[in-house]
């Protein structure tokens, strides 16, 4: 299954969860998409609940099913912490996500595009792979020719909230991934235990 590139608002309404994290998708209309909307049955099976939680996480970070499964397998192999926390920390460590978290892009999709187009560097070296996993203390910045990108400046001017696990120098357009996020610093709207159960029954 390829990465979903369709309407994000439609997916948010289907899941009852803001994939973009802004809540805008659900502010005007919260019913599921389609002709019958809220007339559809709302009760989910155990499998349906697990699938929905997995889809929330997958669509939030913009992964294909193959990519997401690979992250899960890596997280499960980490015996130093719970699989759910390891999975969330791996997803947060993706380069495109950190470009977004540092406020250099207004959405993860925009951050992915910046990385794909070769504007972003890690420790001074260009990295154009959005799924690249950034290590602690790695420095994310922009190529000299990309320092005046309009979309980046506009995003910074919005003064986004920057999480405590990254530090940012807006003048240099540079940020450092200082530590893994704690579970309390990430969304409470996703139950990662359901995601783990979903894959445990399949693998």
N, CA, C and O of each residue as an XYZ file, in Angstrom:
812
protein
N       0.847     -1.189      0.000
C       0.000      0.000      0.000
C       0.883      1.238      0.000
O       1.762      1.360      0.852
N       0.673      2.152     -0.926
C       1.489      3.351     -1.027
C       1.069      4.380      0.010
O       0.033      4.238      0.660
N       1.880      5.411      0.155
C       1.566      6.490      1.086
C       0.338      7.239      0.599
O       0.209      7.529     -0.591
N      -0.564      7.551      1.522
C      -1.798      8.251      1.163
C      -1.487      9.697      0.790
O      -0.827     10.409      1.547
N      -1.967     10.134     -0.390
C      -1.728     11.508     -0.844
C      -3.043     12.235     -1.147
O      -3.035     13.312     -1.744
N      -4.154     11.654     -0.743
C      -5.456     12.250     -1.004
C      -5.791     13.340      0.002
O      -4.921     13.808      0.736
N      -7.077     13.748      0.031
C      -7.507     14.832      0.927
C      -7.330     14.478      2.404
O      -7.914     13.510      2.891
N      -6.523     15.268      3.110
C      -6.266     15.012      4.523
C      -7.522     15.251      5.358
O      -7.783     14.521      6.314
N      -8.301     16.272      4.996
C      -9.499     16.579      5.769
C     -10.481     15.419      5.733
O     -11.165     15.148      6.719
N     -10.551     14.741      4.605
C     -11.453     13.584      4.480
C     -11.029     12.467      5.439
O     -11.861     11.852      6.106
N      -9.732     12.221      5.491
C      -9.233     11.188      6.395
C      -9.470     11.572      7.856
O      -9.809     10.719      8.676
N      -9.294     12.841      8.177
C      -9.516     13.298      9.552
C     -10.965     13.085      9.972
O     -11.233     12.631     11.085
N     -11.899     13.411      9.082
C     -13.315     13.220      9.392
C     -13.653     11.745      9.527
O     -14.467     11.369     10.371
N     -13.041     10.915      8.712
C     -13.313      9.478      8.787
C     -12.844      8.897     10.126
O     -13.495      8.029     10.707
N     -11.698      9.400     10.598
C     -11.118      8.880     11.840
C     -11.600      9.634     13.076
O     -11.407      9.170     14.199
N     -12.232     10.809     12.873
C     -12.626     11.630     14.008
C     -11.426     12.165     14.757
O     -11.455     12.310     15.980
N     -10.364     12.460     14.013
C      -9.085     12.845     14.613
C      -8.362     13.784     13.653
O      -8.325     13.525     12.450
N      -7.794     14.854     14.161
C      -7.104     15.824     13.321
C      -5.734     15.302     12.917
O      -4.798     15.337     13.716
N      -5.607     14.819     11.690
C      -4.340     14.287     11.187
C      -3.279     15.383     11.140
O      -2.102     15.116     11.384
N      -3.684     16.615     10.830
C      -2.743     17.733     10.753
C      -2.358     18.260     12.133
O      -1.361     18.968     12.279
N      -3.150     17.914     13.140
C      -2.860     18.371     14.487
C      -3.363     19.763     14.788
O      -3.110     20.286     15.873
N      -4.072     20.380     13.849
C      -4.570     21.742     14.039
C      -6.025     21.787     14.493
O      -6.464     22.767     15.095
N      -6.765     20.726     14.204
C      -8.194     20.686     14.532
C      -9.069     21.352     13.499
O     -10.295     21.276     13.588
N      -8.461     22.014     12.505
C      -9.240     22.747     11.504
C     -10.125     21.816     10.677
O     -11.216     22.190     10.247
N      -9.625     20.588     10.465
C     -10.378     19.664      9.612
C     -11.740     19.309     10.193
O     -12.671     18.981      9.457
N     -11.851     19.376     11.526
C     -13.087     18.959     12.197
C     -13.899     20.136     12.726
O     -14.963     19.940     13.313
N     -13.408     21.354     12.525
C     -14.055     22.516     13.123
C     -15.411     22.839     12.494
O     -16.302     23.346     13.176
N     -15.576     22.552     11.206
C     -16.830     22.883     10.532
C     -17.765     21.687     10.407
O     -18.987     21.817     10.477
N     -17.157     20.518     10.219
C     -17.986     19.331      9.995
C     -17.265     18.109     10.541
O     -16.154     17.795     10.113
N     -17.894     17.423     11.482
C     -17.239     16.296     12.134
C     -17.769     14.939     11.681
O     -17.219     13.905     12.060
N     -18.825     14.930     10.879
C     -19.379     13.652     10.441
C     -18.438     12.972      9.469
O     -17.625     13.626      8.816
N     -18.550     11.651      9.375
C     -17.697     10.917      8.453
C     -18.077     11.273      7.025
O     -19.235     11.599      6.766
N     -17.132     11.220      6.091
C     -17.449     11.581      4.714
C     -18.388     10.585      4.057
O     -18.493      9.437      4.490
N     -19.055     11.021      3.028
C     -19.965     10.143      2.310
C     -21.397     10.625      2.400
O     -21.714     11.520      3.184
N     -22.255     10.032      1.599
C     -23.645     10.471      1.489
C     -24.416     10.351      2.792
O     -25.258     11.194      3.101
N     -24.126      9.292      3.564
C     -24.945      9.019      4.747
C     -24.355      9.574      6.037
O     -25.051      9.651      7.050
N     -23.114      9.952      6.015
C     -22.494     10.627      7.155
C     -22.741      9.928      8.472
O     -22.402      8.756      8.635
N     -23.336     10.651      9.419
C     -23.556     10.130     10.769
C     -24.587      9.015     10.836
O     -24.766      8.407     11.891
N     -25.269      8.735      9.729
C     -26.262      7.660      9.738
C     -25.597      6.286      9.766
O     -26.248      5.278     10.039
N     -24.317      6.258      9.485
C     -23.618      4.964      9.500
C     -23.443      4.469     10.935
O     -23.369      5.276     11.862
N     -23.377      3.156     11.125
C     -23.162      2.609     12.467
C     -21.841      3.108     13.050
O     -20.831      3.164     12.348
N     -21.848      3.470     14.336
C     -20.651      4.014     14.960
C     -19.891      2.984     15.781
O     -18.712      3.174     16.077
N     -20.554      1.894     16.152
C     -19.915      0.908     16.997
C     -18.856      0.148     16.202
O     -19.131     -0.360     15.115
N     -17.637      0.074     16.756
C     -16.544     -0.611     16.082
C     -16.224     -1.928     16.763
O     -16.401     -2.078     17.972
N     -15.756     -2.867     15.981
C     -15.249     -4.105     16.549
C     -13.886     -3.829     17.174
O     -13.319     -2.752     16.989
N     -13.369     -4.795     17.907
C     -12.034     -4.641     18.499
C     -10.995     -4.421     17.398
O     -10.107     -3.578     17.528
N     -11.118     -5.187     16.318
C     -10.192     -5.029     15.196
C     -10.346     -3.649     14.565
O      -9.353     -3.012     14.215
N     -11.583     -3.186     14.418
C     -11.826     -1.876     13.827
C     -11.218     -0.751     14.648
O     -10.699      0.216     14.091
N     -11.280     -0.872     15.976
C     -10.684      0.130     16.866
C      -9.174      0.142     16.724
O      -8.558      1.205     16.656
N      -8.573     -1.052     16.678
C      -7.121     -1.149     16.519
C      -6.675     -0.591     15.172
O      -5.664      0.106     15.084
N      -7.428     -0.899     14.133
C      -7.104     -0.398     12.798
C      -7.175      1.127     12.758
O      -6.310      1.777     12.169
N      -8.204      1.696     13.383
C      -8.372      3.146     13.385
C      -7.206      3.840     14.089
O      -6.721      4.871     13.624
N      -6.755      3.268     15.220
C      -5.627      3.866     15.942
C      -4.351      3.788     15.109
O      -3.537      4.712     15.109
N      -4.190      2.685     14.409
C      -3.013      2.549     13.535
C      -3.059      3.553     12.407
O      -2.040      4.151     12.062
N      -4.237      3.743     11.829
C      -4.380      4.688     10.724
C      -4.158      6.129     11.179
O      -3.583      6.932     10.444
N      -4.609      6.454     12.381
C      -4.359      7.792     12.917
C      -2.864      8.094     12.920
O      -2.424      9.148     12.460
N      -2.098      7.149     13.445
C      -0.651      7.336     13.562
C       0.012      7.356     12.194
O       0.893      8.176     11.932
N      -0.413      6.456     11.330
C       0.206      6.364     10.001
C      -0.062      7.606      9.167
O       0.844      8.119      8.511
N      -1.297      8.094      9.186
C      -1.629      9.281      8.404
C      -1.010     10.545      8.996
O      -0.643     11.462      8.261
N      -0.895     10.592     10.326
C      -0.275     11.756     10.961
C       1.147     11.963     10.465
O       1.553     13.085     10.160
N       1.900     10.871     10.388
C       3.302     10.982      9.977
C       3.501     10.763      8.481
O       4.625     10.844      7.987
N       2.410     10.484      7.755
C       2.487     10.388      6.303
C       3.277      9.209      5.785
O       4.057      9.349      4.843
N       3.085      8.042      6.389
C       3.837      6.849      5.999
C       2.990      5.904      5.172
O       1.766      5.867      5.304
N       3.651      5.143      4.321
C       2.990      4.027      3.660
C       2.860      2.891      4.668
O       3.515      2.906      5.710
N       2.027      1.916      4.364
C       1.868      0.775      5.271
C       3.188      0.024      5.435
O       3.522     -0.425      6.531
N       3.935     -0.110      4.339
C       5.215     -0.813      4.383
C       6.205     -0.089      5.287
O       6.901     -0.723      6.081
N       6.271      1.228      5.171
C       7.162      2.012      6.020
C       6.759      1.900      7.485
O       7.603      1.718      8.362
N       5.454      2.010      7.736
C       4.970      1.987      9.108
C       5.256      0.634      9.753
O       5.657      0.576     10.915
N       5.054     -0.437      9.020
C       5.329     -1.779      9.549
C       6.808     -1.928      9.891
O       7.165     -2.545     10.894
N       7.659     -1.357      9.048
C       9.100     -1.431      9.291
C       9.477     -0.695     10.576
O      10.320     -1.163     11.341
N       8.848      0.455     10.808
C       9.096      1.182     12.048
C       8.629      0.367     13.252
O       9.287      0.350     14.293
N       7.485     -0.308     13.103
C       6.980     -1.119     14.201
C       7.948     -2.254     14.542
O       8.225     -2.500     15.716
N       8.460     -2.942     13.527
C       9.390     -4.054     13.745
C      10.652     -3.557     14.449
O      11.168     -4.224     15.346
N      11.150     -2.384     14.041
C      12.329     -1.804     14.689
C      12.035     -1.474     16.149
O      12.855     -1.737     17.029
N      10.864     -0.897     16.399
C      10.481     -0.534     17.764
C      10.328     -1.767     18.645
O      10.716     -1.750     19.813
N       9.773     -2.819     18.098
C       9.573     -4.049     18.879
C      10.892     -4.693     19.267
O      10.982     -5.369     20.292
N      11.910     -4.485     18.454
C      13.225     -5.064     18.730
C      13.972     -4.305     19.825
O      14.967     -4.801     20.353
N      13.500     -3.105     20.170
C      14.131     -2.300     21.216
C      13.613     -2.763     22.578
O      12.466     -2.491     22.932
N      14.444     -3.451     23.329
C      14.030     -4.018     24.616
C      14.243     -3.054     25.779
O      13.940     -3.394     26.923
N      14.763     -1.850     25.501
C      15.058     -0.898     26.571
C      13.831     -0.103     27.012
O      13.863      0.575     28.039
N      12.747     -0.185     26.232
C      11.543      0.582     26.556
C      10.334     -0.130     25.982
O      10.483     -1.101     25.240
N       9.146      0.335     26.312
C       7.945     -0.289     25.776
C       7.897     -0.093     24.262
O       8.406      0.898     23.738
N       7.283     -1.040     23.573
C       7.206     -0.969     22.112
C       6.451      0.272     21.659
O       6.827      0.901     20.669
N       5.379      0.633     22.381
C       4.596      1.804     22.010
C       5.409      3.078     22.074
O       5.363      3.894     21.153
N       6.160      3.261     23.166
C       6.982      4.460     23.310
C       8.101      4.465     22.282
O       8.397      5.504     21.692
N       8.726      3.311     22.065
C       9.807      3.221     21.076
C       9.302      3.587     19.687
O       9.999      4.255     18.923
N       8.072      3.144     19.358
C       7.492      3.453     18.050
C       7.268      4.953     17.894
O       7.632      5.536     16.872
N       6.669      5.577     18.909
C       6.406      7.012     18.843
C       7.704      7.809     18.749
O       7.780      8.790     18.009
N       8.712      7.395     19.489
C       9.991      8.117     19.451
C      10.690      7.954     18.108
O      11.339      8.885     17.630
N      10.563      6.791     17.501
C      11.125      6.587     16.167
C      10.439      7.488     15.146
O      11.096      8.098     14.302
N       9.127      7.565     15.229
C       8.379      8.405     14.299
C       8.735      9.877     14.483
O       8.866     10.620     13.510
N       8.889     10.288     15.731
C       9.268     11.676     16.001
C      10.682     11.981     15.530
O      11.014     13.140     15.284
N      11.519     10.958     15.403
C      12.911     11.149     15.004
C      13.098     11.247     13.495
O      14.210     11.489     13.025
N      12.034     11.064     12.741
C      12.134     11.228     11.289
C      12.525     12.673     10.947
O      12.104     13.618     11.614
N      13.327     12.818      9.908
C      13.810     14.143      9.529
C      12.670     15.092      9.166
O      12.655     16.240      9.610
N      11.715     14.619      8.361
C      10.623     15.523      7.969
C       9.814     15.975      9.178
O       9.385     17.127      9.237
N       9.600     15.081     10.144
C       8.851     15.446     11.340
C       9.594     16.494     12.150
O       8.975     17.429     12.657
N      10.917     16.355     12.283
C      11.684     17.302     13.083
C      11.777     18.669     12.407
O      11.803     19.694     13.088
N      11.829     18.691     11.072
C      11.778     19.970     10.364
C      10.463     20.679     10.699
O      10.434     21.894     10.891
N       9.379     19.907     10.765
C       8.067     20.450     11.143
C       8.047     20.877     12.613
O       7.582     21.972     12.932
N       8.546     20.024     13.508
C       8.540     20.328     14.939
C       9.373     21.571     15.265
O       9.062     22.303     16.205
N      10.424     21.804     14.490
C      11.284     22.974     14.723
C      10.683     24.263     14.177
O      11.246     25.344     14.352
N       9.532     24.140     13.514
C       8.841     25.319     13.028
C       9.278     25.810     11.670
O       8.907     26.909     11.260
N      10.070     25.006     10.956
C      10.540     25.404      9.636
C       9.513     25.115      8.539
O       9.687     25.538      7.396
N       8.454     24.403      8.884
C       7.370     24.092      7.945
C       6.059     24.113      8.712
O       6.024     23.790      9.900
N       4.984     24.490      8.037
C       3.694     24.609      8.722
C       2.967     23.267      8.825
O       2.072     23.112      9.655
N       3.342     22.303      7.994
C       2.769     20.953      8.053
C       3.873     19.934      7.791
O       4.944     20.279      7.293
N       3.603     18.690      8.128
C       4.586     17.651      7.845
C       4.730     17.428      6.334
O       5.812     17.093      5.854
N       3.651     17.613      5.600
C       3.727     17.473      4.140
C       4.673     18.517      3.555
O       5.473     18.214      2.670
N       4.576     19.732      4.050
C       5.463     20.793      3.575
C       6.915     20.477      3.962
O       7.835     20.693      3.174
N       7.105     19.966      5.179
C       8.446     19.595      5.632
C       9.020     18.489      4.748
O      10.201     18.513      4.402
N       8.178     17.519      4.386
C       8.624     16.424      3.522
C       9.077     16.958      2.167
O      10.064     16.484      1.603
N       8.358     17.935      1.656
C       8.711     18.527      0.368
C      10.045     19.274      0.446
O      10.855     19.204     -0.478
N      10.264     19.982      1.540
C      11.532     20.688      1.724
C      12.711     19.713      1.731
O      13.757     19.979      1.139
N      12.523     18.588      2.407
C      13.583     17.578      2.460
C      13.779     16.948      1.083
O      14.910     16.814      0.616
N      12.692     16.567      0.440
C      12.760     15.931     -0.880
C      13.486     16.794     -1.902
O      14.203     16.283     -2.763
N      13.295     18.103     -1.802
C      13.891     19.027     -2.769
C      15.330     19.398     -2.444
O      15.936     20.228     -3.122
N      15.872     18.776     -1.398
C      17.292     18.946     -1.107
C      17.670     20.226     -0.390
O      18.823     20.652     -0.458
N      16.707     20.858      0.309
C      16.998     22.109      1.009
C      17.624     21.887      2.385
O      18.255     22.793      2.928
N      17.458     20.693      2.953
C      17.791     20.447      4.361
C      19.106     19.687      4.507
O      19.429     18.804      3.712
N      19.850     20.055      5.543
C      21.091     19.343      5.851
C      21.030     18.791      7.275
O      20.322     19.324      8.130
N      21.775     17.727      7.513
C      21.948     17.170      8.856
C      23.444     17.126      9.131
O      24.201     16.458      8.427
N      23.851     17.840     10.157
C      25.282     17.969     10.476
C      26.088     18.455      9.274
O      27.213     18.014      9.040
N      25.481     19.377      8.517
C      26.177     19.995      7.400
C      26.124     19.235      6.088
O      26.633     19.715      5.075
N      25.517     18.055      6.090
C      25.447     17.245      4.868
C      24.002     17.169      4.374
O      23.083     16.928      5.157
N      23.811     17.374      3.084
C      22.460     17.343      2.528
C      21.845     15.955      2.690
O      22.471     14.938      2.393
N      20.609     15.943      3.167
C      19.848     14.695      3.287
C      18.495     14.945      2.632
O      17.742     15.817      3.067
N      18.186     14.183      1.589
C      16.913     14.390      0.883
C      15.967     13.211      1.043
O      15.121     12.954      0.186
N      16.123     12.493      2.161
C      15.261     11.351      2.470
C      14.409     11.701      3.690
O      14.931     11.741      4.805
N      13.105     11.955      3.505
C      12.255     12.376      4.627
C      12.223     11.386      5.787
O      12.070     11.790      6.940
N      12.365     10.091      5.495
C      12.282      9.070      6.535
C      13.610      8.853      7.263
O      13.703      7.984      8.131
N      14.631      9.627      6.920
C      15.935      9.522      7.591
C      15.733      9.701      9.088
O      15.083     10.654      9.518
N      16.289      8.785      9.887
C      16.133      8.850     11.337
C      17.277      9.668     11.934
O      18.446      9.290     11.845
N      16.919     10.781     12.537
C      17.894     11.704     13.122
C      18.321     11.187     14.497
O      17.496     10.699     15.269
N      19.596     11.297     14.790
C      20.125     10.880     16.091
C      20.132     12.053     17.068
O      20.090     13.214     16.661
N      20.184     11.736     18.351
C      20.256     12.767     19.373
C      21.517     13.611     19.167
O      22.591     13.076     18.890
N      21.379     14.920     19.302
C      22.434     15.924     19.128
C      22.780     16.212     17.673
O      23.696     16.990     17.405
N      22.070     15.605     16.731
C      22.251     15.978     15.330
C      21.689     17.385     15.106
O      20.696     17.780     15.717
N      22.350     18.125     14.216
C      21.952     19.499     13.919
C      21.294     19.551     12.543
O      21.880     19.131     11.545
N      20.083     20.066     12.508
C      19.320     20.199     11.265
C      19.349     21.668     10.841
O      19.050     22.562     11.633
N      19.712     21.899      9.586
C      19.763     23.273      9.083
C      19.429     23.275      7.595
O      18.988     22.265      7.047
N      19.643     24.415      6.951
C      19.322     24.557      5.531
C      20.577     24.913      4.743
O      21.488     25.560      5.259
N      20.609     24.484      3.499
C      21.712     24.862      2.620
C      21.750     26.386      2.511
O      20.725     27.053      2.651
N      22.917     26.918      2.266
C      23.071     28.372      2.179
C      22.135     28.972      1.134
O      21.580     30.051      1.339
N      21.962     28.273      0.018
C      21.097     28.781     -1.055
C      19.622     28.726     -0.685
O      18.790     29.304     -1.384
N      19.284     28.034      0.410
C      17.887     27.863      0.802
C      17.502     28.675      2.031
O      16.386     28.545      2.534
N      18.412     29.511      2.520
C      18.180     30.234      3.774
C      17.063     31.265      3.680
O      16.499     31.659      4.700
N      16.741     31.702      2.478
C      15.705     32.731      2.326
C      14.425     32.194      1.693
O      13.669     32.947      1.079
N      14.187     30.911      1.842
C      12.960     30.324      1.307
C      11.731     30.970      1.947
O      11.632     31.072      3.170
N      10.807     31.400      1.104
C       9.635     32.116      1.587
C       8.787     31.261      2.519
O       8.328     31.745      3.554
N       8.571     29.991      2.166
C       7.701     29.132      2.979
C       8.282     28.909      4.372
O       7.540     28.793      5.348
N       9.608     28.849      4.461
C      10.259     28.646      5.755
C      10.117     29.899      6.610
O       9.784     29.814      7.792
N      10.369     31.053      6.016
C      10.256     32.315      6.743
C       8.819     32.557      7.208
O       8.594     33.037      8.319
N       7.855     32.226      6.361
C       6.452     32.404      6.725
C       6.071     31.500      7.889
O       5.323     31.902      8.781
N       6.583     30.291      7.875
C       6.287     29.357      8.956
C       6.871     29.852     10.277
O       6.210     29.787     11.313
N       8.101     30.343     10.241
C       8.742     30.859     11.454
C       8.007     32.086     11.972
O       7.849     32.256     13.181
N       7.558     32.946     11.056
C       6.860     34.170     11.451
C       5.552     33.889     12.171
O       5.045     34.745     12.895
N       5.000     32.694     11.978
C       3.767     32.327     12.681
C       4.027     32.019     14.157
O       3.096     31.851     14.944
N       5.313     31.949     14.514
C       5.736     31.660     15.886
C       5.091     30.368     16.415
O       4.351     30.403     17.398
N       5.366     29.247     15.773
C       4.784     27.979     16.220
C       5.337     27.545     17.574
O       6.419     27.970     17.981
N       4.597     26.712     18.248
C       5.050     26.166     19.527
C       6.154     25.132     19.283
O       5.966     24.184     18.521
N       7.291     25.320     19.926
C       8.438     24.420     19.736
C       8.535     23.481     20.940
O       8.613     23.954     22.074
N       8.533     22.171     20.724
C       8.620     21.234     21.854
C       9.982     21.285     22.533
O      10.972     21.709     21.937
N      10.017     20.847     23.782
C      11.234     20.964     24.595
C      12.347     20.026     24.160
O      13.494     20.207     24.566
N      12.034     19.025     23.340
C      13.083     18.076     22.948
C      13.880     18.520     21.726
O      14.724     17.775     21.229
N      13.617     19.725     21.245
C      14.456     20.325     20.201
C      14.801     21.754     20.609
O      14.041     22.400     21.331
N      15.944     22.241     20.146
C      16.288     23.646     20.321
C      16.423     24.261     18.940
O      16.856     23.595     17.999
N      16.053     25.530     18.814
C      16.018     26.178     17.502
C      16.652     27.560     17.570
O      16.388     28.336     18.489
N      17.492     27.856     16.582
C      18.027     29.199     16.378
C      17.389     29.727     15.093
O      17.814     29.371     13.994
N      16.367     30.576     15.235
C      15.625     31.025     14.056
C      16.459     31.926     13.164
O      16.201     32.010     11.964
N      17.448     32.596     13.722
C      18.295     33.467     12.915
C      19.188     32.667     11.972
O      19.430     33.069     10.834
N      19.668     31.540     12.461
C      20.529     30.679     11.646
C      19.731     29.634     10.864
O      20.289     28.909     10.040
N      18.423     29.561     11.127
C      17.592     28.476     10.578
C      18.249     27.133     10.889
O      18.555     26.337     10.002
N      18.448     26.919     12.174
C      19.169     25.733     12.629
C      18.528     25.194     13.892
O      18.114     25.961     14.762
N      18.444     23.876     13.995
C      17.867     23.274     15.183
C      18.596     22.007     15.566
O      19.219     21.360     14.724
N      18.520     21.652     16.838
C      19.193     20.452     17.347
C      18.178     19.543     18.026
O      17.328     19.998     18.791
N      18.282     18.265     17.737
C      17.438     17.251     18.371
C      18.137     16.849     19.666
O      19.062     16.038     19.635
N      17.716     17.398     20.796
C      18.486     17.264     22.034
C      18.164     16.003     22.837
O      19.003     15.514     23.593
N      16.945     15.480     22.672
C      16.584     14.259     23.405
C      15.331     13.660     22.807
O      14.625     14.306     22.032
N      15.059     12.402     23.180
C      13.819     11.768     22.755
C      12.641     12.416     23.495
O      12.781     12.804     24.655
N      11.498     12.534     22.842
C      10.331     13.079     23.552
C       9.803     12.098     24.580
O       9.900     10.884     24.400
N       9.246     12.624     25.651
C       8.555     11.794     26.628
C       7.129     11.569     26.134
O       6.618     12.337     25.319
N       6.500     10.523     26.627
C       5.142     10.206     26.159
C       4.177     11.349     26.446
O       3.278     11.615     25.649
N       4.355     12.025     27.573
C       3.458     13.111     27.945
C       3.567     14.310     27.009
O       2.684     15.168     27.002
N       4.630     14.382     26.223
C       4.832     15.504     25.305
C       4.188     15.262     23.942
O       4.181     16.145     23.084
N       3.653     14.071     23.752
C       3.035     13.709     22.480
C       1.522     13.590     22.650
O       1.019     13.561     23.773
N       0.810     13.522     21.546
C      -0.645     13.541     21.595
C      -1.231     12.412     22.442
O      -0.778     11.269     22.393
N      -2.247     12.770     23.215
C      -2.958     11.779     24.029
C      -4.130     11.172     23.265
O      -4.819     10.288     23.773
N      -4.351     11.649     22.044
C      -5.506     11.198     21.263
C      -5.247      9.886     20.525
O      -6.148      9.346     19.883
N      -4.036      9.380     20.612
C      -3.716      8.107     19.976
C      -3.362      7.093     21.051
O      -2.540      7.364     21.926
N      -3.980      5.937     20.981
C      -3.706      4.853     21.923
C      -2.753      3.873     21.243
O      -3.178      2.976     20.515
N      -1.463      4.059     21.492
C      -0.465      3.218     20.811
C      -0.550      1.753     21.215
O      -0.076      0.882     20.485
N      -1.150      1.469     22.372
C      -1.313      0.071     22.784
C      -2.200     -0.680     21.791
O      -1.987     -1.864     21.531
N      -3.192      0.016     21.239
C      -4.074     -0.599     20.234
C      -3.295     -0.881     18.939
O      -3.543     -1.877     18.260
N      -2.362      0.000     18.615
C      -1.529     -0.205     17.424
C      -0.662     -1.445     17.603
O      -0.508     -2.248     16.682
N      -0.103     -1.589     18.793
C       0.738     -2.763     19.085
C      -0.079     -4.040     18.974
O       0.382     -5.032     18.409
N      -1.292     -4.015     19.513
C      -2.165     -5.191     19.431
C      -2.511     -5.510     17.990
O      -2.587     -6.680     17.616
N      -2.722     -4.487     17.179
C      -3.048     -4.674     15.756
C      -1.950     -5.467     15.066
O      -2.233     -6.414     14.332
N      -0.702     -5.089     15.296
C       0.390     -5.784     14.610
C       0.756     -7.108     15.256
O       1.215     -8.025     14.575
N       0.561     -7.218     16.552
C       0.868     -8.483     17.229
C       0.004     -9.622     16.704
O       0.442    -10.773     16.683
N      -1.209     -9.315     16.284
C      -2.099    -10.353     15.776
C      -1.783    -10.685     14.307
O      -2.291    -11.662     13.756
N      -0.930     -9.846     13.684
C      -0.610    -10.061     12.284
C       0.799    -10.626     12.079
O       1.048    -11.332     11.102
N       1.718    -10.314     12.999
C       3.102    -10.735     12.817
C       3.418    -11.999     13.623
O       4.546    -12.491     13.583
